[in-house]
Amino acid sequence: MARITWRGHSSQELLSICRLRWSYMKHCWTSLTFNAHMNSSYASDVCLTPIFWFVDNYTHCLGPFFVVGVAALTTSVVGIAYWIGLPFWWAKSQLVTYFLLIVGNWLLLNVVFHYVMAVITPAGHPPEGVSLVEAVSMCGKCIAPKPPRTHHCSVCNRCILKMDHHCPWLNNCVGYGNHRYFFLYMMYTTLGCLFLCLFGLEIGHKYLWLDHGETWTEIEPLEGQPVKFNLSGHIIPVTHPHEYDEFMLPAAVHNLPTPIVDTDAPSPGRRRALWFMAFTLVSVVLALGSLSIWHAKLITRGETSVEAHINETERKRLLQQQRIYINPYNFGTKKNWKLFLGLVRGRSFWRTVLLPSWHKPEGTGLSFHTVNDAPFEDEWP
């Protein structure tokens, strides 16, 4: 058997040399790119840097278009509901129509009010040029004192009190001043879409699912004999080969069905509008519904979106030390919700949550009570 050699080296020696050189190149690459902090999170941040740059520099330019888009989408959905849904239910039951108008317009009022307030209400920022005794750190970007629960927004390019996130659909930061408006907008929008889905299900089933148009069933057997098409487009059997060609023969009589035309069928424009509305409602329910559930969990735990990540990191770090992390702003489910919704100072649920309310959050946003210094139950809230 012939032995493969190259410059006096056997095949096994050549394979060993290739492996050694490959190992050497990997070692050089690792030494040149070595970073003690390298992990999957760091690598993903590096890969997403261009996206972060685009968001930081252009989100504020796209924000007004998002706001106009939300307004146009809401207007179109409400317009279709009045255009198609209202006449349908009025013909079906006037009493039910009155109920739908009351509930639907109550939901619409809350949606519009909370969205407008979330857009125009500033989230809040630390005062400038004054000494803040409440400051707990310095912002590395603003080079200014930073109160507790305050974080820097790279889109707004300033620190935001009790920052949750920057929302492009509001063209505004969500924080201390407008967090309640933002959450109630999501909640009422989700409820409104579910309301339209529930009472529009029959309309969609009738006009989109069922087949409308001219339908008939041929009732005479046509196999094995000649056929003709009459003026209405039906297929008819020819029992005599010259029954329509000879004047002397009497006219043939056929039992033909009458086409059934549904005069209540919607026009193509209405069908397209219903499909658009159905797709929009389902998308909004899935997107805003999931986001509402996520924020409801955060409110229950007494934390914001930013704090949720920070607290999770601290929880894991202390767990490695066999210690338990306690969120200092978690006062329990009931009190967390009362503080978030502003159900303090004698405010009622129906007037504060079920109806539009302009009340501001408690405090100044520069300092917050913690589980260690919270007042007595009968004092706060």
N, C-alpha and C positions, 0 to 999 in steps of 0.2 A: 504494500500500500504506500503510495507516494506521500511524502511528508512536506507540508507547506512551510516555507521559511521566507524571511525577508531580512536582507542584510545580516544574515547569520543568526536571526532570532526565530525561535519556533513560534507556532500559533499561540501556545500557552503563555509564552513570554510577552508576545505582542498584546494579548488581552490584559495581562497584568500591568503593562506599561500604560495602556489606555485608561484603566481604572485609576492608576496612580495620578495621572495628569488630570482626570476629571475631578478627583478628590482635591487636588491642589487648586484648581480653578474655583471650586465651590468654597474652599477655605479662604481664598483671596476675596471673593465676592462678599462672604459673610463678614470678614474683617473690615472691608471698606464700608459696609452698610450697617455695621453693628450699632444697636441702640438698646440700652438696658431697659428702656421703657416700652420696647416694641411688643405689642399684643394685637389681637384682632380688632379691638376698638380703635387703637391708634392707627392701624392700617386703613380701616374704613374711613376714619376722619380725613386721612390724607387723600384718599380716592374721592371723597365727597367735597373736598375743598373748592373746586370750581363751582359746584352747585351752591355751596354756602356763599361764595362771593357774589354769584348772580342774585341770590335771594336778598342779601344785605344791600346791594346797590340798586336793584330795580323793582323790588316789591313795592316801595312807596310810589313808584310811577304807575304800576299796574293796579294799585289799590282802587282808585276812582272807577276804573273800568269794571272791577269786581262788584263794587257797590251798585253801579248802574245795571249790571247783569242780574244781581239779586232783585232789584226793583222791577226790572222787565219780566223776569221769570215769575215773580209773585203776581204781577198784574195780569200776565197771560193766563195763569192758572185760575185766578179768581174770575177773569172775564169768561173763560170757557165754562166755568161752573154756572155762572149766571145765564150764559147764552144757551147751553144745552141742558144742564141739570135742573134749573129752575122751572122751565116749561114742562119738563118730564114729570117732576113731582107735583106740580100744580094740577096737571091733568089727572094724576093718580090719586092724590089726597091733599086737599087744601089745608087741613089741620096739620098734617105732617110737614107741609111746606112752611107753615108759620114756625113750627119747632126748629126746622133746619135753618131758617133765616135768623132766628134768635141766637142759636148756638154757633152757627157759622160766622156771623158778624161779631160775636163776642170773641171767638178765637182770632178772627182777622184783626180786630182792634188791638188785642194783646200782641200779636205778631208785629204789626206795624209800629206800635208804641215802643216795644222793647228793642226792636232793631234800630229805630231812629235814635233812641237814647244811647244804645251801645256805640253807635257811630259818632255821635256828637259829644258824648261825655268823656272828658280826659280820664285816662287811667290813674293819673296822679304821679308826681315826681317830687323828689326832695327839693326843698327851697335852696336857692343858690345865694352865695355870698353871706351866709350866716353860719354861726357855730351850732352844730347839732349835737346836743348831749345824748341823743338817742342812738347816734352812729355806733355801729359795731365793727366796721371795717372801712377800707378805702377802695373805691372803684378804680381798677387799673386803667380803664379807658377814659372815664370822666375826670380822674384825678380829683375826686371829691368824696366827702364822707358818705357812707352808705348805711342807712338805717336797716334794722332787721327785716327779713323777708323781701328786701329790695334787690332787684337784679337789673343788669344792663341789657337793653334792647339794641341789637346791632342795626335794626332797620330804622327805628326812631332816633338812634344815636344818642340815647340818654338813659338814665336809670329810671326804672318804673317801680312805684310802690306796690308791694305784694304782687309782683308780676306773675301772670299765668302763662301767657304766650302772646305773640303778635299774630293777629288774625287778618289775613289779606282781604277776606270777605267783608270786614268792617272798615278796612283801611285804618286800623287803630289797634293799639295795644289793649289787651284784656288784663286788667289789674284791679287795684283797690277800688277805684271809683266806679267802674262799669262792669265788674264781674257778675253781679246779680242780673243786670240787664242782659248780658250775653247768655247766661244759662237759661233764663226764662224765655228768651227768644228761641233758643234751640228747642226747649220743651214745648212751647206753644206751636211752633212750626211743625214739629213731629206729630203732635196731637191733631193739628189742622189737616195734615196730609192723611193721617189715619182716618179722620172723619170723612174726608172726601173719598177715600178708597172704599170705606164701608158703605156709604150711601150712593156711590157711583158704580158699585159692583153690578147691580141689576142693569144699569144703563150700558155698561161695557159688555155684559153677557148678551144683551138684546141686540145691540148695534154692531158689535165687533166679533162676537163669537158665532152667533147664528147666521145662516146664509140667507141673504135677502135678495129679492129679484123675482123674475118670472120663473115659476116652477110648474111642471106638469108631469104626469105619468102616462105613458102610452098603455092603453088597455086592450088593444086588439093585437092578436099574434101576427107577427110579420115574417115568420120563417117560411122559406120555400115558395115565395110568390113575389111578383113585381110590386114595387111601391112607388109612390109619388109624394111630392111635397106640395101641400096646399098653400094658399096665400098667407096663412098665419104661421107657416113654418113647420107644421106638424107632418109627421110621416104617416101616410095612409096606405092601406092595401088596395091593390087594383084587382078586383074580382072578375072584371071582364076586360080583355085586352083592348077593346075599342069603346069603352063606356064614355070616354070624354071626347071621342073623335066622331061619333055618329050622332047626328041631330035627332034621329028617330028614337033613340033609347032614352028612357027617363033618367033624370039625374040621380046619381048614386047618393045614398044617405049613409053617413058614417057617424058613429058615436064618438065625437071628439071632445076632449076635456077643454075647459076654458082656462087660459093662463091666469094664474093668481098673481096679481101685482100688489106688492106691499107699498101702499102710499105713505106709510109712516117711516120708511127706510131713510136714513140720513144721506145727505149728499156726500160726495167724495171729500169735500172740504171739511165737513163735520167729522167724518171718520178719521181723517188725518189729525184733526184737533184732539179727538179722543185718544188716539194712539200716543200723541205727544204728551198729553196730560197723564196718561197711565204710566208711561216711561218716567216722566219727571217725578211723579208722586212716589213710585217705588224706589227710585234712586235716592230721593231726599229722606224717605223713611229709613232706608238702610244706612245712609251716611250719617245724618243728623241723629238718628235714633241711637246708633252705636256711640257717637260722641257724647250724647246726653247721658247715657248709662255710665260711660267712663268718668265724666265730670261729677256725676252724682256720687260715685264711689269715692272720688277725691274729697268732695265736700263732707261726706260722712266721716272720713278719716281726718278732716281738718287740715288739708294741705292743698297746694296748688300743683299744676303740672310740673313746674320746675322743682318744687320741693319733693314731689314724688320720686324723682330720680335721685335727688340728693339723699333723701331719707332711706331709699333702698340701698344706696352705696354704703351709708353709715351702718345700716342694719347688718349687711354682710360683713363689714369690717369688724364690728363689735362681736358678731357671732363667732368669728375666728378666735376672739379673745374670751369666748364663753361669757359674754356680757349681752344684755338686752337693751336695745335702743328704744327710747320712748319719745314720741313726737311731742314737743312741748306745747303745741297748739291744738292738741286733740283733747277736747273736753267731753267726749262722748257724742253719740249720734244725735240725740235730741238737741243738746246745746249747740253743737256745731251748725245744725240746720237753722236754729233760731238766730244765731249770730249772722250767718250768711244771708238769710232772707230779711234780716232787720226786724224780726218779731220781738222787739224790745220796747220799753217805754209805753206799754199798753197797746201797741199796734196789733191788729187782728189779722188772722190769716186771709179772710175773705176780702178785706180792704187792701191788704198789702200784696197778696200774691194773685188772687183771682181777678182783681181789677188793677188797672195801671196805677202805679204809685211812683212819685218823684223823690221819695225819701232817700237821704244819703246814708252811706254806711256809718257805723259807729266809730268814733275816734277821729284821729288825724291821719292815720296810715303810717305814722313815724314810729309808733311803738304799739305793742300788742301784749295783752295779758297772756300768761303761760299757765300751765297746770300747777306751777309752784307759787304763783302770786294771784290767782283768780279770786275775786271777791266772793262773798257769801252768796248762797243760792237766792236769797230774798232780795239781794241788791243788784245782781247782774247775772244774766239778763232778766 
